[in-house]
Structures are given as C-alpha cells and as structure tokens.
C-alpha cells in the first residue's frame, strides 16, 4: 500500500518496546489481547489509530522490555504517513505514552 489506499485495515510485524515504569510506562505487563492507541504523528497529536496486538496465551511483555508482534491497524485510510519499514510511532493509553513501536515488515 502506498498510503493512499482506502483499505480499512493494515497488518504489520513490529518491534514493540514498553517504557519502564520509572520512565512513565505501565506498572503492569501486557498479555492476551492488547488494544492501545497508536500515534504516528507525535505526542501532541490526537489523530490515533486503533491497533490490535494479539499475544499467545503464554506471552507476557513487561515494562522495560521489547518483543516482536503482528499488529492489525484499523482505519488505515486515516493514517497520513506510509506504514513503511523503519517507521516509528508512540503507543499510548489515552494521552499517556507507554511505549514505542517500529515497523519491521508490511504484511498487508
């Protein structure tokens, strides 16, 4: 996709890093189905995507750790920049930044 697609979904493989609690990150790990906001346009921007991170039943990602996941983004047509390899973004819970992501591969 070139960023002008009208498709409602995009799937990527990404590196997800949660901020440590000491740096303002979460106090608890993530597991199962995690659906934070994904902010590609900077910390002051409120145009965010919904992204689904589905973890295996035995997977856990603790604050301060990184792992690779497939992420399904909804409302892809609302994303202004391309989802290209190397693109970084903020992972937020509401306005609170809890992590960062980096696109490793476009899957759809």
MIVO-642799 format. One record per residue (C-alpha): residue number from 1; chain; x, y, z. Coordinates in nm, 2 decimals, always signed. Example, Ala and Ser with C-alpha at 12.3 -4.5 7.8 and 13.67 -1.06 7.14 Angstrom:
2
+-----+-----+--------+--------+--------+
| seq | mol |   east |  north |     up |
+-----+-----+--------+--------+--------+
|   1 |   A |  +1.23 |  -0.45 |  +0.78 |
|   2 |   A |  +1.37 |  -0.11 |  +0.71 |
+-----+-----+--------+--------+--------+
END
This chain:
108
+-----+-----+--------+--------+--------+
| seq | mol |   east |  north |     up |
+-----+-----+--------+--------+--------+
|   1 |   A |  +0.00 |  +0.00 |  +0.00 |
|   2 |   A |  +0.12 |  +0.35 |  -0.07 |
|   3 |   A |  -0.06 |  +0.54 |  +0.20 |
|   4 |   A |  -0.35 |  +0.64 |  -0.04 |
|   5 |   A |  -0.53 |  +0.31 |  +0.00 |
|   6 |   A |  -0.89 |  +0.32 |  +0.11 |
|   7 |   A |  -0.85 |  -0.02 |  +0.28 |
|   8 |   A |  -0.97 |  -0.02 |  +0.64 |
|   9 |   A |  -0.70 |  -0.25 |  +0.77 |
|  10 |   A |  -0.33 |  -0.29 |  +0.76 |
|  11 |   A |  -0.12 |  -0.57 |  +0.91 |
|  12 |   A |  +0.25 |  -0.52 |  +1.01 |
|  13 |   A |  +0.51 |  -0.71 |  +1.20 |
|  14 |   A |  +0.66 |  -0.46 |  +1.45 |
|  15 |   A |  +0.90 |  -0.43 |  +1.74 |
|  16 |   A |  +0.71 |  -0.31 |  +2.04 |
|  17 |   A |  +0.91 |  -0.16 |  +2.34 |
|  18 |   A |  +0.73 |  -0.07 |  +2.66 |
|  19 |   A |  +0.87 |  +0.21 |  +2.86 |
|  20 |   A |  +0.99 |  +0.12 |  +3.21 |
|  21 |   A |  +0.77 |  +0.23 |  +3.49 |
|  22 |   A |  +1.05 |  +0.47 |  +3.61 |
|  23 |   A |  +1.02 |  +0.65 |  +3.27 |
|  24 |   A |  +0.64 |  +0.68 |  +3.30 |
|  25 |   A |  +0.55 |  +0.35 |  +3.15 |
|  26 |   A |  +0.29 |  +0.10 |  +3.26 |
|  27 |   A |  +0.31 |  -0.06 |  +3.61 |
|  28 |   A |  +0.18 |  -0.40 |  +3.48 |
|  29 |   A |  +0.28 |  -0.62 |  +3.19 |
|  30 |   A |  +0.06 |  -0.67 |  +2.88 |
|  31 |   A |  -0.08 |  -1.01 |  +2.78 |
|  32 |   A |  -0.36 |  -1.15 |  +2.58 |
|  33 |   A |  -0.54 |  -0.90 |  +2.36 |
|  34 |   A |  -0.39 |  -0.55 |  +2.40 |
|  35 |   A |  -0.56 |  -0.26 |  +2.21 |
|  36 |   A |  -0.38 |  +0.06 |  +2.28 |
|  37 |   A |  -0.38 |  +0.38 |  +2.07 |
|  38 |   A |  -0.11 |  +0.41 |  +1.81 |
|  39 |   A |  +0.01 |  +0.77 |  +1.74 |
|  40 |   A |  +0.21 |  +0.82 |  +1.42 |
|  41 |   A |  +0.20 |  +1.20 |  +1.42 |
|  42 |   A |  +0.37 |  +1.30 |  +1.75 |
|  43 |   A |  +0.29 |  +1.32 |  +2.12 |
|  44 |   A |  +0.07 |  +1.63 |  +2.09 |
|  45 |   A |  -0.14 |  +1.48 |  +1.81 |
|  46 |   A |  -0.48 |  +1.32 |  +1.89 |
|  47 |   A |  -0.53 |  +1.15 |  +1.55 |
|  48 |   A |  -0.46 |  +0.80 |  +1.65 |
|  49 |   A |  -0.52 |  +0.45 |  +1.51 |
|  50 |   A |  -0.67 |  +0.15 |  +1.69 |
|  51 |   A |  -0.43 |  -0.14 |  +1.67 |
|  52 |   A |  -0.47 |  -0.49 |  +1.79 |
|  53 |   A |  -0.18 |  -0.69 |  +1.94 |
|  54 |   A |  -0.28 |  -1.05 |  +1.99 |
|  55 |   A |  -0.04 |  -1.23 |  +2.21 |
|  56 |   A |  -0.01 |  -1.60 |  +2.26 |
|  57 |   A |  -0.16 |  -1.73 |  +2.58 |
|  58 |   A |  +0.18 |  -1.78 |  +2.75 |
|  59 |   A |  +0.33 |  -1.45 |  +2.62 |
|  60 |   A |  +0.39 |  -1.16 |  +2.85 |
|  61 |   A |  +0.56 |  -0.83 |  +2.78 |
|  62 |   A |  +0.68 |  -0.64 |  +3.09 |
|  63 |   A |  +0.75 |  -0.27 |  +3.12 |
|  64 |   A |  +1.11 |  -0.20 |  +3.00 |
|  65 |   A |  +1.11 |  -0.50 |  +2.76 |
|  66 |   A |  +1.08 |  -0.53 |  +2.38 |
|  67 |   A |  +0.93 |  -0.80 |  +2.16 |
|  68 |   A |  +0.81 |  -0.86 |  +1.80 |
|  69 |   A |  +0.43 |  -0.88 |  +1.73 |
|  70 |   A |  +0.19 |  -0.87 |  +1.44 |
|  71 |   A |  -0.03 |  -0.56 |  +1.48 |
|  72 |   A |  -0.36 |  -0.51 |  +1.29 |
|  73 |   A |  -0.44 |  -0.14 |  +1.24 |
|  74 |   A |  -0.79 |  -0.03 |  +1.18 |
|  75 |   A |  -0.88 |  +0.29 |  +1.00 |
|  76 |   A |  -0.57 |  +0.26 |  +0.78 |
|  77 |   A |  -0.70 |  +0.52 |  +0.54 |
|  78 |   A |  -0.68 |  +0.78 |  +0.82 |
|  79 |   A |  -0.30 |  +0.73 |  +0.86 |
|  80 |   A |  -0.12 |  +1.01 |  +0.68 |
|  81 |   A |  +0.24 |  +0.88 |  +0.65 |
|  82 |   A |  +0.31 |  +0.54 |  +0.49 |
|  83 |   A |  +0.34 |  +0.24 |  +0.72 |
|  84 |   A |  +0.69 |  +0.16 |  +0.59 |
|  85 |   A |  +0.97 |  -0.05 |  +0.72 |
|  86 |   A |  +1.16 |  +0.16 |  +0.99 |
|  87 |   A |  +0.86 |  +0.39 |  +1.07 |
|  88 |   A |  +0.84 |  +0.45 |  +1.44 |
|  89 |   A |  +0.54 |  +0.56 |  +1.64 |
|  90 |   A |  +0.42 |  +0.61 |  +2.00 |
|  91 |   A |  +0.20 |  +0.35 |  +2.18 |
|  92 |   A |  -0.04 |  +0.53 |  +2.41 |
|  93 |   A |  -0.32 |  +0.46 |  +2.66 |
|  94 |   A |  -0.53 |  +0.76 |  +2.62 |
|  95 |   A |  -0.29 |  +1.06 |  +2.62 |
|  96 |   A |  -0.03 |  +0.86 |  +2.82 |
|  97 |   A |  +0.27 |  +0.73 |  +2.63 |
|  98 |   A |  +0.35 |  +0.37 |  +2.74 |
|  99 |   A |  +0.58 |  +0.25 |  +2.46 |
| 100 |   A |  +0.71 |  +0.28 |  +2.11 |
| 101 |   A |  +0.68 |  +0.07 |  +1.80 |
| 102 |   A |  +0.88 |  +0.02 |  +1.49 |
| 103 |   A |  +0.76 |  -0.13 |  +1.16 |
| 104 |   A |  +0.97 |  -0.43 |  +1.07 |
| 105 |   A |  +0.76 |  -0.57 |  +0.78 |
| 106 |   A |  +0.43 |  -0.48 |  +0.60 |
| 107 |   A |  +0.22 |  -0.80 |  +0.58 |
| 108 |   A |  -0.09 |  -0.65 |  +0.42 |
+-----+-----+--------+--------+--------+
END
